[in-house]
Amino acid sequence: MLKVGQKAPDFALISDEGKNISLSDFKGNRALLFFYPKANTPG
């Protein structure tokens, strides 16, 4: 579990356009991440 002020670990996801994107791609910039559950799943 991360604590307030800790840096997030690098991770990679596939964008809605099918491209691989990693958090490190935004190094030096601010990034706002939204996580949504897949349709028809709990959570």
DRENZA-221487 format. One record per atom (N, C-alpha, C): x, y, z; residue in one letter. Coordinates in pm, whole numbers, plus 50000, padded with zeros to 5 digits. Example, Ala and Ser with C-alpha at 12.3 -4.5 7.8 and 13.67 -1.06 7.14 Angstrom:
2
513194943150780a512304955050780a513204967050780a512854977550708s513674989450714s512905000350787s
# end
This chain:
43
500854988350000m500005000050000m500905012450000m500595021649913l501335034149909l500865043450020l501775051550065k501435061850164k501425075450095k500755084850153v500695098350098v502115103550080v502405108749962g503705114249932g504655104449864g504335091449867q505185081749800q504965082249649q506015079249574k505885078749429k505235065649389k504395066349288a503715054449237a504715045849162a504595032749173p505465023949095p505105024748947p506085022248861d505805022548718d504885010848682d503975013248592f503085002748543f502715006148399f502234996248327a501844998348188a500434993048166a499704999948079l498344996248042l498174998047892l497124992647839i496794994647698i495735005547691i495995015647609s495055026847595s493825022547518s492835031347514d491615028347438d491895028047287d493085032847248e493495032447108e494375020247078e494575011647179g495364999547161g496865001247175g497305012847224k498745015547242k499155012447385k500375007447402n500925005347535n501385018647591n500955021747712i501325034147779i501805030547919i502925036247960s503405033848096s503475047048171s503425046148301l503495058148383l504795065648357l505875058448331s507165064948307s507155073348179s506195071248090d506075079647970d505785094048006d505255096448125f504875109848169f505865115848267f507045109748281k508035114548377k508345129348351k508315137248456g508575151548445g507315159748419g506185152948400n504905159648377n503905155148482n502885162848498r501805158748588r500865149448513r500355139748584a499415130248523a498255127948619a497075127948566l495875125048643l495295112148589l495155102248675l494695089048632l493305086348684l492465081248597f491125076948635f491055061948608f490595054348706f490415040048688f488925036948700f488415030148600y487015026348598y486915011348590y485925005348658p485754990748644p485204987648505p485524975748459k484964971148332k483444970548343k482764972348232a481304971648232a480824958148283a479744958548358n479114946548412n479984938648508n480834945748582t481634939148687t481404946448818t481514939448929p481364946249058p482554955449086p482294966549148g483384975249188g483444987349108g
# end
